[in-house]
Amino acid sequence: MYPCSLILQIKYRYDMDKYIQKLNFDFLTNQRVMQLIAAIDEYRGRWNMVEKRENRYLKELRRIATIESIGSSTRIEGATMADEEIQKLLKDVEITKFKTRDEQEVIGYYEVLELVFDSFPEIKLSESYIRQLHQLLLKHSSKDERHRGTYKNLPNKVVATYPTGEQKTIFDTTVPALVESEMFALIEWTNRQWTEKTIHPLIVLAVFIYEFLSIHPFHDGNGRLSRLLTTLFLLKTNYGFIQYISFENHIENNKKAYYDALMTAQRKRQTGEDIIDKWLLFFLESLKTLTEKLDKKYDIFKQKGGYLNERQKTLKEFIARQKTVKVADLSAAFPDISPNTLKKDLQYLKAEQIVSAVGQGKGTVYVINLSCHL
């Protein structure tokens, strides 16, 4: 009879070997993986320098990416709301009841994505946090009330929904009785890799997402949650550029390649011979493509005009706090700035679509645009 500690050590060694085995690639694949990681890491260093130069273009890029991510991730799972409809819905995000299932899923995704953006340093990789994120994701979905934040108790399958509406079963997932043990092992392995740093974090992330989708631990919402977890883990490992370009949109536009990359390995998962070379290459190639798209988008935004100076930033923050202001309010709050300069700054903020003017003449009030909040 083995002591309990020895049994746990043997089990951990088995689990570690199980995940490492999935990375048993040929020489040329290994070379390509190394090239892609080097390119992505080089871009990360350059982009981190861009982020340090605060400017409104980053906020606008993040706003656009947020809407694209919400729309694409929910549409991948069968929702039908267009990005324009999502933007309109988010303007009324304070309303308490959402009529359709699409609206419920959109708001749930928005709230989790904003939480990830704002609080990723504090969110740990643990079963409890993953369950909490799942609960929040389905918070507004009345249909999912009974299984929010709880592992599945019935078998489920991965089903792909194609643009034509056709659905196709991709593969069978982990049976409910084994979900808890498999999730525990996966999280333990992932955390250990992040601590030991013997495997590059992008490879660890690719393994985690592949296994998470293969386990499919929840009754519903697994695909959406996997994409939110991808963003969370990229932010936690200092790939901050992911806030400004939508990975979800890239997957929606390359859905067949996405499913094919996963299916190639998952068909052999029950045999223990599932090699994830195609999935890892898809994941890394996608990230590299996103860096190229972000560069182009950022260059376009830079060509639209200059940055805000410190005085204009101060005025913008004051208007945001006050909700609505008149020129007289600004003159009273900033007596050292001439009324003529204030008016010029307001015109500039308006031209840059940071504020909007409501009314005419002395009754004109200025408000911050929605795009500066998202």
C-alpha positions in Angstrom: 0.0 0.0 0.0 1.5 3.3 -1.1 1.5 6.3 1.4 -1.0 9.0 0.3 1.8 11.5 -0.5 3.5 9.1 -2.8 0.3 8.3 -4.6 -0.2 12.1 -5.1 3.3 12.4 -6.5 2.8 9.5 -8.9 -0.6 11.0 -10.0 1.0 14.4 -10.6 3.9 12.9 -12.6 1.3 11.1 -14.7 -0.7 14.3 -15.3 2.4 16.2 -16.1 3.5 13.6 -18.6 0.0 13.5 -20.1 0.2 17.3 -21.0 3.8 17.2 -22.1 3.1 14.3 -24.4 0.7 16.6 -26.4 3.7 18.7 -27.3 5.7 15.9 -29.0 6.2 17.8 -32.3 8.5 17.1 -35.2 11.6 19.3 -35.8 10.1 21.6 -38.4 7.0 22.3 -36.2 9.3 23.1 -33.3 11.2 25.5 -35.4 8.0 27.3 -36.5 6.7 27.5 -33.0 10.0 29.1 -31.9 9.9 31.6 -34.7 6.3 32.6 -34.0 6.9 33.0 -30.2 10.0 35.1 -30.9 8.0 37.4 -33.2 5.2 37.8 -30.7 7.5 38.5 -27.8 9.4 41.1 -29.8 6.1 42.8 -30.6 5.1 42.6 -27.0 8.2 44.6 -26.0 7.5 47.3 -28.6 3.8 47.6 -27.8 4.5 47.9 -24.1 6.4 51.0 -24.9 3.5 52.4 -26.9 1.1 51.8 -23.9 3.4 53.9 -21.7 2.7 56.9 -23.9 -0.9 57.5 -22.8 -3.2 58.8 -25.6 -6.9 58.5 -26.5 -6.3 56.3 -29.5 -5.6 53.4 -27.2 -9.0 53.9 -25.6 -10.7 54.1 -28.9 -8.9 50.9 -30.1 -10.0 49.1 -26.9 -13.6 50.3 -27.4 -13.7 49.0 -30.9 -12.0 45.7 -29.9 -14.4 45.3 -27.0 -17.5 45.5 -29.2 -15.9 43.2 -31.8 -15.0 40.7 -29.2 -18.4 40.6 -27.6 -20.1 40.3 -31.0 -17.8 37.7 -32.5 -17.7 35.4 -29.4 -21.4 35.3 -29.0 -22.0 34.9 -32.7 -19.6 31.9 -32.8 -22.0 30.2 -30.4 -25.1 31.0 -32.5 -26.1 34.6 -31.5 -27.2 36.9 -34.3 -26.6 40.5 -33.0 -24.5 42.7 -35.2 -21.8 44.9 -33.7 -23.9 48.0 -34.4 -26.7 46.5 -32.3 -24.3 45.6 -29.5 -23.0 49.2 -29.4 -26.5 50.5 -29.1 -27.3 48.0 -26.4 -24.3 49.0 -24.4 -25.4 52.6 -24.3 -28.4 51.4 -22.3 -26.4 49.0 -20.1 -28.1 50.4 -17.0 -31.4 48.9 -17.9 -32.3 46.0 -15.6 -33.9 43.5 -17.9 -32.7 42.2 -21.3 -35.5 40.8 -23.5 -33.8 38.3 -25.7 -31.2 35.5 -25.0 -28.8 37.3 -27.4 -29.0 40.4 -25.3 -28.5 38.4 -22.1 -25.4 36.7 -23.5 -24.0 40.0 -24.9 -24.3 41.8 -21.6 -22.8 38.8 -19.7 -19.8 38.7 -22.0 -19.4 42.5 -21.7 -19.4 42.4 -17.9 -16.8 39.5 -17.7 -14.6 41.2 -20.3 -14.6 44.5 -18.4 -13.8 42.6 -15.2 -10.9 40.9 -16.9 -9.6 44.2 -18.2 -9.9 46.0 -14.9 -8.9 43.3 -12.4 -6.7 40.7 -14.2 -3.8 41.0 -11.7 -6.1 39.9 -8.9 -7.9 37.1 -10.7 -6.1 33.8 -10.0 -6.2 30.6 -11.9 -8.3 28.4 -9.7 -11.5 26.4 -9.9 -13.3 28.9 -7.7 -12.4 31.9 -9.9 -13.3 30.0 -13.1 -16.7 29.1 -11.6 -17.2 32.7 -10.6 -16.4 34.0 -14.1 -18.8 31.4 -15.5 -21.5 32.5 -13.1 -21.1 36.1 -14.1 -21.0 35.2 -17.8 -24.5 33.6 -17.5 -25.7 36.1 -14.9 -28.5 37.5 -17.1 -29.3 34.3 -19.0 -32.6 33.1 -17.5 -32.3 29.8 -19.3 -29.0 29.0 -17.6 -30.0 30.0 -14.0 -29.8 26.4 -12.6 -26.2 25.7 -13.8 -24.4 29.0 -13.5 -21.0 28.4 -12.0 -21.5 24.7 -11.5 -19.9 21.8 -13.4 -22.1 19.8 -15.7 -24.1 16.8 -14.5 -25.1 15.6 -17.9 -22.9 14.6 -20.9 -22.4 17.3 -23.5 -20.9 17.5 -27.0 -19.0 20.2 -28.8 -21.2 21.4 -31.7 -20.0 23.8 -34.4 -22.5 26.3 -35.8 -21.6 27.4 -39.3 -22.7 30.6 -41.1 -25.3 28.6 -43.0 -26.9 27.6 -39.7 -25.7 24.0 -40.1 -24.6 22.4 -36.9 -22.0 19.6 -36.7 -20.9 17.5 -33.7 -17.1 17.9 -33.3 -16.3 15.4 -30.5 -17.5 14.0 -27.2 -16.2 15.6 -24.1 -15.2 14.5 -20.6 -17.9 12.6 -18.8 -19.4 14.5 -15.8 -18.0 12.2 -13.2 -14.4 13.0 -14.2 -14.8 16.8 -14.8 -13.7 17.9 -11.3 -10.6 15.7 -11.2 -9.6 16.7 -14.7 -10.1 20.4 -14.0 -8.1 20.1 -10.8 -5.2 18.4 -12.5 -5.2 20.9 -15.4 -5.2 23.9 -13.1 -2.5 22.4 -10.9 -0.3 21.7 -13.9 -0.8 25.1 -15.4 0.0 27.0 -12.2 3.1 24.8 -11.7 4.3 25.6 -15.2 3.8 29.4 -14.6 5.8 29.1 -11.4 8.7 26.9 -12.8 8.8 28.7 -16.1 10.3 25.7 -17.9 7.7 26.0 -20.7 6.9 29.3 -22.5 3.6 30.8 -21.2 2.1 30.9 -24.7 2.5 27.2 -25.0 1.1 26.6 -21.5 -1.9 28.7 -22.4 -2.5 26.8 -25.7 -2.4 23.5 -23.7 -4.8 24.9 -21.1 -7.4 26.1 -23.6 -7.2 22.9 -25.6 -7.8 20.8 -22.4 -10.5 23.2 -21.1 -12.4 22.9 -24.4 -11.9 19.1 -24.4 -13.2 18.7 -20.8 -16.1 21.1 -21.5 -16.7 21.4 -17.8 -19.9 23.4 -17.9 -23.3 22.7 -19.4 -23.1 25.8 -21.5 -20.9 28.8 -22.1 -17.6 26.8 -22.4 -16.6 28.4 -25.8 -17.2 31.9 -24.6 -15.5 31.3 -21.3 -12.5 29.8 -23.1 -12.0 33.0 -25.1 -12.4 35.2 -22.0 -9.8 33.0 -20.2 -7.5 33.4 -23.2 -7.6 37.2 -22.8 -7.2 36.9 -19.0 -4.1 34.7 -19.3 -2.5 36.9 -22.0 -3.0 39.9 -19.8 -1.6 38.1 -16.8 1.5 37.1 -18.8 2.1 40.7 -20.0 0.7 40.5 -23.5 -1.3 43.7 -23.0 -1.8 44.3 -26.7 -4.7 41.8 -26.6 -7.0 44.6 -25.2 -6.8 46.6 -28.4 -7.4 43.9 -31.0 -10.1 41.2 -31.0 -8.9 37.6 -30.9 -12.6 36.6 -30.9 -13.2 38.5 -34.2 -10.2 36.6 -35.7 -11.7 33.3 -34.7 -15.1 34.2 -36.1 -13.5 35.1 -39.4 -11.5 31.8 -39.4 -14.0 29.5 -37.8 -13.3 26.5 -40.0 -9.6 26.6 -39.4 -10.2 27.1 -35.6 -12.5 24.0 -35.4 -10.2 21.9 -37.6 -7.1 22.7 -35.5 -9.0 21.6 -32.4 -10.6 18.5 -34.0 -7.4 17.2 -35.4 -6.1 16.4 -31.9 -9.4 15.9 -30.1 -10.4 13.0 -32.3 -7.5 11.0 -30.6 -8.0 12.4 -27.1 -9.4 9.2 -25.7 -6.4 7.2 -27.0 -3.9 9.5 -25.3 -2.2 10.2 -28.6 -3.6 13.7 -29.2 -0.8 15.9 -30.4 -1.7 19.6 -30.5 0.7 20.8 -33.1 -2.0 22.1 -35.5 -3.9 23.8 -32.6 -0.7 25.4 -31.2 0.3 26.7 -34.7 -3.2 28.1 -35.2 -3.0 29.8 -31.9 0.4 31.4 -32.4 -0.2 32.2 -36.1 -3.4 34.0 -34.9 -1.6 36.0 -32.3 1.1 37.1 -34.9 -1.6 38.1 -37.3 -3.3 40.1 -34.6 -0.1 42.0 -33.9 0.1 42.9 -37.6 -3.5 44.1 -37.7 -3.0 46.1 -34.5 0.0 47.9 -36.0 -2.0 48.9 -39.1 -5.0 50.1 -37.0 -2.8 52.1 -34.6 -1.1 53.8 -37.6 -4.5 54.8 -39.0 -5.6 56.3 -35.7 -2.3 58.2 -35.3 -3.0 59.9 -38.7 -6.3 61.3 -37.5 -4.8 64.0 -35.3 -2.5 64.9 -32.4 -2.6 63.8 -28.8 -4.3 65.8 -26.0 -2.0 68.1 -24.1 -2.1 68.2 -20.3 -4.6 71.1 -20.2 -7.0 69.3 -22.5 -6.7 66.1 -20.5 -7.6 68.1 -17.4 -10.7 69.6 -19.1 -11.8 66.2 -20.3 -11.5 64.7 -16.8 -13.4 67.6 -15.4 -16.3 67.3 -17.9 -16.4 63.5 -17.3 -16.8 64.1 -13.5 -19.4 66.8 -13.9 -21.4 64.9 -16.5 -22.5 68.2 -18.2 -20.8 71.6 -18.2 -21.1 75.0 -19.8 -18.3 77.3 -20.8 -19.2 79.4 -17.7 -18.6 76.4 -15.5 -15.2 75.8 -17.0 -14.3 79.5 -16.6 -15.2 79.3 -12.9 -13.3 76.1 -12.3 -10.2 77.2 -14.3 -9.8 81.0 -13.8 -6.2 80.9 -14.9 -7.3 79.7 -18.4 -8.7 82.4 -20.7 -12.2 82.0 -22.0 -10.9 82.1 -25.6 -8.5 79.2 -24.8 -11.2 77.2 -23.2 -13.4 77.6 -26.2 -10.6 76.5 -28.6 -10.0 73.4 -26.4 -13.7 72.5 -26.4 -13.8 72.8 -30.2 -10.7 70.5 -30.4 -12.3 68.0 -28.0 -15.4 68.1 -30.1 -13.5 67.7 -33.4 -11.7 64.7 -31.9 -15.1 63.2 -30.9 -14.2 63.2 -27.2 -17.1 65.5 -26.3 -20.4 66.4 -27.8 -22.2 69.8 -27.7 -25.9 69.9 -26.9 -27.9 73.1 -27.4 -27.0 76.5 -28.8 -25.4 79.8 -27.7 -24.9 80.4 -24.0 -27.1 77.4 -23.2 -24.8 74.9 -24.9 -23.6 72.1 -22.6 -20.8 69.7 -23.3 -20.8 65.9 -22.4 -18.3 63.1 -22.7 -19.0 60.8 -25.6 -19.8 57.1 -24.9 -16.6 56.0 -26.8 -14.5 57.6 -24.0 -16.2 55.4 -21.4 -16.0 52.0 -23.0 
